[in-house]
Amino acid sequence: MNRRNPNTDATHGEGAVPGIHPEALRPVDPAEQARPVRTAPTGPAEVIRCAWAERSPEERAYHDQEWGTPVHDDRLLFEFLVLEGAQAGLSWLTVLRKRAAYRAAFAGFDPERVAGYDEADVSRMLRNPGLIRNRLKLESAITNARAFLAIQAAFGRFDDYLWQFVDGTPVQNAWRTAAELPARTPISDRLSRDLGQRGFRFVGSIICYAWMQAVGLVNDHTRDCFRHAECHNPR
């Protein structure tokens, strides 16, 4: 969920794909796999959030309840991976508004079930107006589900694989403004390369960094945001 200007990201196997829109964040209302719901402070003092979160009610809720909170649930990690790939070239708000439809179409983001999808399922999803009807993105979600299961088989949990890239502890930043946030880092570069070698698609470094921000591998709330302190605690 990069917070600056639009960037260009290269995906593995698809060529150049527009990168995560830096001013757009991730999904809202995690239903079944929800993390603990947080609410913004109340009282006479003004609530200060990351600037991007004030653009819409959906982004505000997502920011206050999810973005940057460390995730260790494999199914939720898979959900964010699929949604990050779906967002490439689009605004995050578009994805937020389609999240419920994605949950329904992708069996609650159960990677085992998604890994079994075939051409008939892709055709079905391409007719679903609730989804981003891009064949490459939909097919990549199925490919990634299969690669996801292979990592689970090798590591026991996808969580263990992913969090090793930050030694099990969120990277803590203290940016003053969103303009300071990077679009990618050496860690996201390394993660992107490794995922690509394992058969994942739509996992360019910019997409990977946005995913890292979403699931709390990095705390990129600006330091004046009320969520910065909440996301400062490691697992």
VOKOLMAR-871276 format. One line per field, with one value per residue (C-alpha): residue number from 1; residue in three letters; x, y negated, z. Coordinates in pm, 1 decimal, m for minus. Layout:
VOKOLMAR-871276
num <- (NUM ...) $
residu <- (ALA ...) $
x <- (X ...) $
y <- (Y ...) $
z <- (Z ...) $
This chain:
VOKOLMAR-871276
num <- (1 2 3 4 5 6 7 8 9 10 11 12 13 14 15 16 17 18 19 20 21 22 23 24 25 26 27 28 29 30 31 32 33 34 35 36 37 38 39 40 41 42 43 44 45 46 47 48 49 50 51 52 53 54 55 56 57 58 59 60 61 62 63 64 65 66 67 68 69 70 71 72 73 74 75 76 77 78 79 80 81 82 83 84 85 86 87 88 89 90 91 92 93 94 95 96 97 98 99 100 101 102 103 104 105 106 107 108 109 110 111 112 113 114 115 116 117 118 119 120 121 122 123 124 125 126 127 128 129 130 131 132 133 134 135 136 137 138 139 140 141 142 143 144 145 146 147 148 149 150 151 152 153 154 155 156 157 158 159 160 161 162 163 164 165 166 167 168 169 170 171 172 173 174 175 176 177 178 179 180 181 182 183 184 185 186 187 188 189 190 191 192 193 194 195 196 197 198 199 200 201 202 203 204 205 206 207 208 209 210 211 212 213 214 215 216 217 218 219 220 221 222 223 224 225 226 227 228 229 230 231 232 233 234 235) $
residu <- (MET ASN ARG ARG ASN PRO ASN THR ASP ALA THR HIS GLY GLU GLY ALA VAL PRO GLY ILE HIS PRO GLU ALA LEU ARG PRO VAL ASP PRO ALA GLU GLN ALA ARG PRO VAL ARG THR ALA PRO THR GLY PRO ALA GLU VAL ILE ARG CYS ALA TRP ALA GLU ARG SER PRO GLU GLU ARG ALA TYR HIS ASP GLN GLU TRP GLY THR PRO VAL HIS ASP ASP ARG LEU LEU PHE GLU PHE LEU VAL LEU GLU GLY ALA GLN ALA GLY LEU SER TRP LEU THR VAL LEU ARG LYS ARG ALA ALA TYR ARG ALA ALA PHE ALA GLY PHE ASP PRO GLU ARG VAL ALA GLY TYR ASP GLU ALA ASP VAL SER ARG MET LEU ARG ASN PRO GLY LEU ILE ARG ASN ARG LEU LYS LEU GLU SER ALA ILE THR ASN ALA ARG ALA PHE LEU ALA ILE GLN ALA ALA PHE GLY ARG PHE ASP ASP TYR LEU TRP GLN PHE VAL ASP GLY THR PRO VAL GLN ASN ALA TRP ARG THR ALA ALA GLU LEU PRO ALA ARG THR PRO ILE SER ASP ARG LEU SER ARG ASP LEU GLY GLN ARG GLY PHE ARG PHE VAL GLY SER ILE ILE CYS TYR ALA TRP MET GLN ALA VAL GLY LEU VAL ASN ASP HIS THR ARG ASP CYS PHE ARG HIS ALA GLU CYS HIS ASN PRO ARG) $
x <- (0.0 242.3 155.6 321.0 288.6 185.1 470.9 538.1 599.7 718.2 541.8 693.5 584.1 340.8 573.0 522.7 219.4 125.3 231.7 33.4 m121.8 85.2 m206.9 m425.0 m449.4 m583.6 m911.2 m1170.5 m1390.4 m1214.1 m1523.1 m1437.1 m1059.8 m1082.8 m814.3 m914.9 m1123.0 m975.3 m1161.5 m1021.6 m975.3 m1269.9 m1283.5 m1213.7 m875.2 m873.3 m797.0 m491.2 m463.1 m238.2 m352.7 m459.7 m712.3 m928.9 m1038.8 m1333.2 m1521.2 m1395.8 m1032.3 m1078.0 m1225.5 m956.5 m683.6 m825.3 m892.6 m642.1 m359.3 m22.2 m146.2 78.9 m101.5 m9.6 m316.0 m229.6 m570.7 m566.2 m213.0 m339.2 m635.0 m411.5 m179.6 m471.2 m610.1 m272.2 m236.0 m589.7 m516.5 m223.9 m299.5 m612.7 m696.8 m710.5 m1058.9 m1178.0 m1048.2 m1195.3 m1538.7 m1507.3 m1360.6 m1683.1 m1734.5 m1378.1 m1438.2 m1742.1 m1576.6 m1257.2 m1420.4 m1331.5 m973.3 m915.9 m593.7 m663.2 m998.3 m869.9 m578.9 m836.7 m1005.3 m1005.6 m1097.0 m1468.3 m1409.0 m1210.3 m1492.5 m1742.5 m1538.7 m1493.8 m1873.4 m1890.4 m1931.0 m1826.6 m1470.2 m1193.1 m1245.2 m887.8 m804.7 m434.8 m510.9 m774.0 m554.0 m260.4 m466.7 m509.7 m141.4 m47.2 m276.8 m87.2 249.0 114.4 31.7 381.3 531.1 300.7 418.5 782.1 763.1 462.5 293.3 311.0 338.9 676.9 803.7 690.5 797.2 1152.0 1212.0 1193.8 1338.1 993.2 962.9 789.8 1017.0 941.7 951.6 878.4 789.5 674.2 464.9 338.8 576.3 865.2 733.2 930.6 764.1 995.1 1284.5 1568.5 1349.0 1058.2 1304.5 1428.4 1076.3 967.0 1257.9 1199.1 825.5 892.1 1135.2 866.5 616.9 412.3 281.4 190.1 451.9 674.5 862.5 613.8 324.4 524.8 600.2 233.7 153.8 417.5 258.7 m88.6 m1.0 226.6 573.7 646.5 484.8 443.3 188.1 321.0 446.9 166.0 m102.4 m280.3 m219.7 159.0 192.3 m64.8 137.0 467.4 444.1 599.2 417.1) $
y <- (0.0 m251.2 m608.0 m825.2 m843.7 m567.8 m336.9 m70.7 281.9 581.7 906.2 1248.6 1403.6 1130.0 849.7 494.2 433.9 102.3 103.2 57.9 m285.1 m440.6 m639.1 m333.1 m85.2 248.6 420.0 365.9 580.1 918.2 1116.8 1479.2 1436.7 1102.9 966.7 791.7 489.7 160.7 m165.0 m513.8 m704.7 m915.2 m1230.5 m1600.4 m1553.7 m1527.5 m1180.5 m1188.1 m924.1 m861.1 m1115.3 m852.7 m707.7 m1020.5 m992.4 m755.9 m571.5 m236.3 m342.0 m492.3 m169.7 39.4 m183.8 m188.3 186.5 364.8 195.3 260.3 506.2 815.8 1109.6 1470.3 1647.5 1829.0 1782.2 1408.1 1386.4 1558.1 1320.4 1016.2 1173.4 1225.0 876.1 708.8 881.4 780.7 417.5 377.5 71.9 m19.1 m211.5 m25.2 m163.1 32.7 352.6 269.4 232.7 571.4 759.9 933.0 1056.7 1188.8 1376.6 1544.0 1625.6 1759.7 1983.0 1757.5 1748.8 2112.7 2182.1 2555.5 2503.6 2227.6 2450.0 2690.7 2431.1 2496.0 2318.2 2346.7 2155.8 1889.0 1851.2 1822.6 1549.5 1360.1 1325.5 1196.0 814.9 809.0 904.0 735.8 932.3 965.2 1319.5 1298.0 1176.7 1443.7 1720.2 1597.1 1637.0 2006.7 2047.2 1869.4 2091.6 2395.9 2232.8 2126.7 2489.3 2595.7 2347.9 2474.5 2828.0 2720.5 2486.6 2614.2 2274.5 1998.8 1761.2 1912.2 1869.5 1508.3 1371.9 1501.9 1212.4 971.0 1213.8 1255.9 892.5 604.3 340.1 21.2 m304.3 m657.0 m856.4 m1213.8 m1221.9 m976.0 m1130.6 m963.3 m609.3 m392.4 m204.1 93.4 196.9 449.8 683.6 660.9 714.6 1033.4 1155.3 1085.3 1281.7 1576.4 1592.1 1571.6 1861.3 2061.2 2009.1 1712.0 1450.1 1083.0 1057.1 773.0 585.4 297.1 540.0 730.4 414.3 317.5 668.9 634.4 307.0 460.0 763.2 580.3 697.0 326.2 47.7 m239.1 m444.0 m797.4 m872.7 m1118.4 m858.0 m700.5 m356.4 m393.8 m306.5 m24.7 141.1 94.5 420.1 732.4 1066.3) $
z <- (0.0 m113.6 m51.3 m311.9 m688.6 m927.6 m1010.5 m1269.2 m1154.2 m1349.2 m1281.0 m1317.6 m1643.7 m1752.8 m1852.2 m1731.7 m1515.9 m1356.8 m995.0 m681.9 m675.8 m398.1 m268.5 m230.4 56.6 128.3 208.1 473.1 697.5 719.7 823.0 889.7 901.6 1073.8 1296.4 1618.1 1522.8 1629.9 1653.0 1627.9 1952.4 2058.3 2261.6 2219.8 2051.8 1673.3 1537.6 1313.5 1043.7 748.4 489.3 232.9 475.8 481.6 119.1 169.3 445.1 309.6 322.9 668.6 805.7 640.7 778.7 1130.8 1151.4 930.0 744.7 903.5 1167.1 1166.8 1004.1 1084.4 946.2 622.6 465.4 527.2 389.6 74.4 55.8 58.3 m199.7 m438.7 m377.7 m426.5 m761.1 m856.6 m775.7 m1017.8 m1231.4 m1034.0 m718.9 m390.1 m330.1 m634.6 m474.5 m135.2 m288.4 m460.5 m166.0 m66.7 m423.6 m427.2 m101.9 m251.3 m584.8 m425.2 m163.3 127.9 m4.8 77.2 m119.1 m136.8 m304.5 m533.4 m640.7 m783.0 m1003.9 m1378.5 m1701.0 m1622.1 m1298.7 m1480.9 m1733.9 m1450.5 m1282.5 m1607.7 m1617.7 m1260.2 m1256.6 m891.9 m985.5 m1180.6 m1499.3 m1616.2 m1728.7 m1640.6 m1288.4 m1228.7 m1365.8 m1157.9 m840.5 m922.8 m1009.8 m688.0 m481.9 m606.9 m533.3 m192.2 m107.4 m211.9 34.3 308.8 236.3 255.7 556.0 749.8 734.9 476.2 770.6 863.0 508.8 471.9 809.3 771.7 531.4 828.2 1085.7 1240.1 1351.3 1168.8 1019.8 1210.9 1017.6 1135.6 827.1 874.7 556.0 297.5 43.0 225.7 183.8 m58.9 m343.3 m292.6 m72.3 m83.2 123.2 m121.7 m407.3 m240.5 m164.3 m521.9 m667.1 m437.9 m507.1 m880.4 m860.5 m679.1 m960.9 m834.7 m1076.6 m1027.8 m753.9 m868.8 m598.9 m576.6 m534.9 m273.7 m77.8 m76.2 47.1 319.6 430.9 432.3 643.9 884.6 784.8 776.8 980.0 736.3 926.1 948.9 1295.6 1375.3 1290.8 1588.2 1435.7 1426.9 1794.8 1769.5 1492.5 1669.7 1862.7 1710.1 1705.9) $
